[in-house]
Amino acid sequence: MATATPSPGSEQGLRTLFGMLPTTPADAGRRNLLLLIQLRWFAVGGQLVTIEIVRSAMGIALPVGPLLGAVLLLVAINLASLPLLQRRRDVSNRELTLALLLDVGVLAWQLHFTGGIANPFAPLFLLQVVLGALLLSQQAAWGVAVVALGALLAQLLWTRPLNLPAPYAADPLQLYLQGSFVCFALIAVLLLVFVTRTTRNLNQRNAALAEVQQRAVEEDHIVRMGLLASGAAHELGTPLASLSVLIGDWRRLPQLARDRELQEDLADMDTAVQRCKAIVSSILLAAGEARGLAPERTSVRAFLHAIVAEWRSGATGRMPGEFAFTDHFGEPDVPIIADPALRQVIGNVIDNAVEASPDWVGLTALRLGDRLVLEVADRGPGFDPTMLQAFGRPYHSTKGRAGGGVGLFLLVNVLRQLGGTVAARNNPEGGATVRVEIPLNALTSASDA
């Protein structure tokens, strides 16, 4: 008697049928339990069909009560498992082991009433052993194998032989060989379908774990760079303050006050020092050590216009020949907290664009649903294909200098903390575009507090 006659089915269709939530790539245990549940649903249908064929078409008397009881048990197990999977995001090795042991027990029960080891479908125990080796830990897989072997040996001691009618009673070996062929084909199909699916689930889990490990490495880079930047900012604060005082004293000296050209040079020096002090303050603020600066309550449009005005005035130290700003954000404007860290990483993108295309840089702002979208375009040579593949990874840069790529790396990780995304592409007409998407609720939640 077969315990299952499944055919390749749609896991997504099963989840839709029962209103199940989608799984994430790392939920290999949950996905594998879904496969076992799918196997049982097909087993239920296959067993009902098999019982009817054997009774009606072949005329073999079967103990219908115990067999239907096993079918109802499979239905009950599946119905009890589905709500559990809706509430859980992971399935433990112990739970998968229990599920396979239940399947072994149901198969043993059915074989007990349908000929025991003489039943040509007795090798279906091998399917449970193979699934255990694929899905479970080594110790649990051995446990399932031992239980399956014990259940098979029990068929030699306690079983109810079937009374075969003519012509099957005259040549039972022929009936056994035919059943063995069907059993072999069934096992081959099931192993092909479920082994490939479980392998895909495990590969997805490994890919998700690799992504998590990569993210951990990148965040470790952030921590180390933050510590280095914070320490450097502390060390630079005192000499910059001394330079600012000295420049002020020099500008007031009578012998220097009459030299107009020298006064202009001193004014440029003071502007540069103040710029350095502002950078130091922004680094310390990002590290949680503000030096009199704080995030500013503003709006999306005011925040963007302030960035544009800063770059057009040359206050950043580098000014493009033309800075084109297109505002498609629309109404109404949204109040936000202008985080200096966000302003800095957006400035890094603009700075890279100006370096690649000194004559023209474009900034486009628009609203896409509940997200702020910023596109920074340039007319430079564009990104190298290898750079696009490694976009946002530390120390990947086309500038050919040590430590390159850190600005884009910080951009990617700041946006990741906000739930946003960043992508880069080369434009067909030349140049490149960096597209930044930020959830508006990530910028407004602080202002609502």
Secondary structure, 3 states (H helix, E strand, C coil): CCCCCCCCCCHHHHHHHCCCCCCCCCCHHHHHHHHHHHHHHHHHHHHHHHHHHHHHHCCCCCCHHHHHHHHHHHHHHHHHHHHHHHHCCCCCHHHHHHHHHHHHHHHHHHHHCCCHHHCCCHHHHHHHHHHHHHHCCHHHHHHHHHHHHHHHHHHHHCCCCCCCCCCCCCCHHHHHHHHHHHHHHHHHHHHHHHHHHHHHHHHHHHHHHHHHHHHHHHHHHHHHHHHHHHHHHHHHHHHHHHHHHHHHHHHHCHHHHCCHHHHHHHHHHHHHHHHHHHHHHHHHHHCCCCCCCCCEEEEHHHHHHHHHHHHHHCCCCCCCCEEEEEEECCCCCCEEEECHHHHHHHHHHHHHHHHHCCCEEEEEEEEECCEEEEEEEECCCCCCHHHHHCCCCCCCCCCCCCCCCHHHHHHHHHHHHCCCEEEEEECCCCCEEEEEEEEHHHHHHHHHC
